[in-house]
Amino acid sequence: MASKIKVDQIEGSTGTTVSLPSGQTLDLSSGSVTLPNTSVSNAQLAGSIDLSTKVTGTLASGNLPTIPVAKGGTGLTSLGTAGQVVSVNSGANALEFADASSGKVLGSAVLHDSDTRVTFSTGSTNLTGDYYYANSSNNYMEGSYTKQSATSRIMIWGHASYKYSTNSHGAIVYETGSTTINNLQIDEHNYARNYLSASFSTVFNGMSTGSKTFRFVPVVGDTRSHSGIRSMNSNSDNGSGDTPSHNGRCYMYLMEIEA
């Protein structure tokens, strides 16, 4: 029959250490042991305790180690400044905080993309100076984007496919909240200037942050009435029976670039 020893304290006969004899096991599975925070080292725990099932509670942050990269950590013990990124250092042996490199893409958007054939018939609206355009949503391509940085550039590119009953003398892209325009000298001379089918690209500089709406419109230099077709059909709308019957695609894409 197993015996019990009931004591309040155990003390070595000499010195300050009580040793468990070789070959013996101290089984504490039916009870619990309270230890001071600094009584057991990492080396003593290694390979001897399944921490996932044997250790519960919350460890004080001061007792947590810095995890090296070799163990899936970062090796970092502090935060960088706002906007910095974590990168590999010049010696390729540690991680560090560094300023983000320039030339990155901050965002993009599809402002318009459709081959739906639509017609319009309306008078002219003056934007600024001698820039007039047919003020109909079926005439222009338009879309919105929230600009992220005050120092970035907005690049816009796309393709226009139009037929006009009156002459079209070019096109513009502009931000609807201002009168700053980018004049696009695109090819508009086919078929006595009644057809505008061309690709374009332009860049906006010095624009503040926030929500912006960009619009592409064919323009003329004076006020007049307009009727026409956006995404014209290459066969029926231009009267050329030897071309495939399909609607031209009109699209306008945007990219914000930090230069």
C-alpha positions in Angstrom: 0.0 0.0 0.0 1.4 3.4 -1.0 2.3 5.7 1.9 1.9 9.5 2.2 4.1 12.1 3.7 2.3 15.3 4.8 4.6 18.3 5.3 4.4 22.1 4.9 7.9 22.4 3.6 10.7 20.3 2.2 14.3 21.3 2.8 17.6 19.7 1.9 19.6 18.3 4.7 22.5 20.4 3.5 22.6 23.3 1.1 19.5 24.7 -0.6 18.7 21.9 -3.2 16.4 18.9 -2.9 17.2 16.4 -5.7 15.1 13.6 -7.1 17.2 10.4 -7.2 18.2 9.1 -10.7 15.5 6.8 -12.2 12.7 8.2 -10.1 9.7 10.2 -11.4 7.8 12.9 -9.6 4.2 12.5 -10.8 2.1 15.7 -10.4 -0.6 14.8 -12.9 -3.4 14.7 -10.2 -2.5 18.0 -8.7 -1.0 21.4 -9.6 2.3 23.1 -9.0 2.7 26.9 -8.6 6.1 28.3 -9.7 7.5 31.9 -9.7 7.7 33.5 -13.1 11.5 33.2 -13.4 11.9 29.7 -11.9 11.9 27.7 -15.2 14.1 28.6 -18.2 13.4 28.0 -21.9 16.3 25.4 -22.0 14.7 23.4 -19.1 11.3 23.3 -20.9 12.7 22.3 -24.3 11.5 18.8 -25.2 10.0 18.0 -21.8 6.6 19.7 -21.8 3.8 19.9 -24.3 3.0 23.6 -23.8 -0.2 23.4 -25.9 -1.9 21.2 -23.3 0.1 21.7 -20.1 0.3 25.5 -19.9 -2.8 27.7 -19.5 -3.4 31.3 -18.7 -1.8 34.5 -20.0 1.9 35.2 -20.2 3.1 38.7 -19.2 4.4 40.5 -22.3 7.7 41.1 -20.6 8.3 37.4 -20.5 7.7 36.9 -24.2 10.8 36.5 -26.4 11.6 38.2 -29.7 10.9 35.6 -32.4 13.7 35.4 -35.0 13.1 35.2 -38.8 14.4 31.6 -38.7 11.4 30.7 -36.6 8.8 32.5 -38.6 9.0 35.8 -36.7 10.3 39.2 -37.7 13.1 39.8 -35.3 11.8 43.3 -34.8 11.1 44.8 -31.3 9.5 48.1 -32.3 7.2 49.8 -34.9 8.4 52.0 -37.7 6.9 55.3 -38.6 3.5 55.8 -40.4 3.6 54.7 -44.0 6.8 52.7 -43.7 7.0 49.1 -45.0 8.9 46.0 -43.7 11.7 45.0 -46.0 14.9 43.0 -46.1 18.0 45.0 -45.1 21.0 45.6 -47.3 22.9 42.7 -45.8 20.0 40.3 -46.6 20.2 38.9 -43.1 17.3 40.7 -41.2 14.1 42.6 -41.6 13.8 46.4 -41.1 11.4 49.2 -41.5 12.0 51.4 -44.5 10.2 54.1 -46.5 8.0 52.8 -49.4 9.6 53.1 -52.7 8.3 55.5 -55.3 6.7 54.7 -58.6 4.0 52.4 -57.2 0.5 52.0 -58.4 -2.0 53.4 -55.8 -5.2 52.3 -57.5 -7.1 51.7 -60.7 -10.6 51.8 -62.0 -12.8 50.9 -65.0 -14.5 54.2 -65.7 -16.5 52.9 -68.7 -16.6 49.7 -70.8 -19.4 48.9 -73.1 -20.3 48.0 -76.7 -24.0 48.8 -76.2 -25.1 51.0 -79.2 -26.9 54.2 -77.9 -28.1 57.3 -79.7 -28.4 60.9 -78.7 -29.9 64.1 -80.0 -29.3 67.3 -78.0 -28.0 70.8 -78.1 -24.5 72.0 -77.1 -23.1 72.7 -73.7 -20.2 75.0 -73.2 -17.5 73.7 -70.9 -14.9 76.5 -71.1 -13.6 78.8 -73.8 -14.7 77.4 -77.2 -15.2 73.8 -76.0 -18.7 72.7 -76.7 -20.1 69.2 -76.4 -23.4 67.3 -76.8 -24.8 67.2 -73.3 -26.3 63.7 -73.2 -25.2 60.7 -71.0 -25.4 58.6 -74.2 -22.8 60.9 -75.8 -20.0 60.8 -73.1 -18.1 58.1 -71.2 -17.9 58.8 -67.5 -16.8 57.2 -64.2 -15.6 58.0 -60.7 -12.5 57.3 -58.7 -11.2 58.3 -55.3 -7.7 59.8 -55.6 -5.3 58.6 -52.9 -2.3 61.0 -53.0 -2.0 64.7 -53.7 1.4 64.1 -55.5 0.4 61.2 -57.7 -0.5 61.3 -61.4 -3.8 60.1 -62.9 -3.4 58.2 -66.2 -6.5 57.6 -68.3 -6.6 55.7 -71.6 -9.3 54.1 -73.7 -11.0 53.9 -77.1 -13.9 55.9 -78.7 -16.3 54.7 -81.4 -18.8 57.4 -82.5 -20.9 58.6 -85.4 -22.1 62.2 -85.6 -24.7 63.8 -87.8 -22.6 67.0 -87.6 -18.8 67.3 -87.6 -16.8 66.2 -84.6 -13.4 68.1 -84.3 -11.5 66.2 -81.6 -12.2 65.2 -78.0 -11.4 66.1 -74.4 -11.1 64.3 -71.1 -11.9 66.4 -68.0 -12.7 66.2 -64.3 -16.3 67.3 -63.9 -15.6 69.2 -60.6 -13.3 71.6 -62.5 -12.8 73.2 -65.8 -9.3 71.8 -66.3 -9.3 69.8 -69.5 -7.0 67.6 -71.4 -7.4 68.2 -75.1 -7.0 65.0 -77.2 -6.0 65.5 -80.8 -7.3 62.2 -82.0 -8.1 61.2 -85.5 -11.5 62.4 -86.4 -11.2 63.0 -90.2 -12.6 59.8 -91.6 -15.8 60.1 -93.7 -15.9 63.9 -93.7 -15.5 64.1 -89.9 -18.7 62.3 -89.1 -16.9 59.3 -87.6 -14.7 59.3 -84.6 -13.0 56.0 -84.0 -9.6 56.1 -82.2 -7.7 55.2 -79.1 -6.5 57.8 -76.7 -4.4 58.4 -73.5 -3.8 61.3 -71.2 -2.3 62.2 -67.8 -3.6 64.6 -65.1 -1.0 66.2 -62.7 -1.4 68.4 -59.6 -4.9 67.1 -58.6 -6.0 67.0 -55.0 -7.2 63.8 -53.2 -10.8 62.7 -52.9 -13.6 61.5 -55.2 -13.2 62.6 -58.8 -15.4 62.0 -61.8 -13.7 61.9 -65.2 -15.6 62.3 -68.5 -14.6 61.8 -72.2 -16.6 63.8 -74.8 -16.2 64.6 -78.5 -16.1 68.4 -78.9 -16.6 71.2 -81.4 -15.6 74.9 -81.3 -19.1 76.5 -81.3 -22.7 75.9 -80.2 -24.8 73.7 -82.4 -27.3 70.8 -82.2 -26.0 67.3 -82.3 -27.3 63.8 -83.0 -25.2 60.7 -83.1 -24.4 57.2 -82.0 -22.0 55.9 -79.4 -20.6 52.4 -80.0 -21.7 52.6 -83.7 -22.2 49.5 -85.7 -19.4 49.2 -88.2 -21.6 47.8 -90.9 -25.0 49.5 -90.7 -24.0 52.8 -89.2 -21.2 53.6 -91.7 -23.0 52.1 -94.7 -20.1 49.9 -95.6 -21.5 46.5 -96.4 -18.2 44.7 -96.7 -17.3 45.1 -93.0 -18.5 42.7 -90.1 -21.7 43.8 -88.4 -20.7 44.6 -84.8 -20.8 47.5 -82.4 -17.6 49.3 -81.6 -16.5 49.1 -78.0 -16.1 52.3 -76.0 -14.0 52.1 -72.9 -12.0 54.3 -70.5 -9.7 53.0 -67.8 -7.8 54.8 -65.0 -4.6 54.2 -63.0 -3.2 56.3 -60.2 0.6 56.3 -60.1 3.0 57.7 -57.4 5.9 59.0 -59.5 
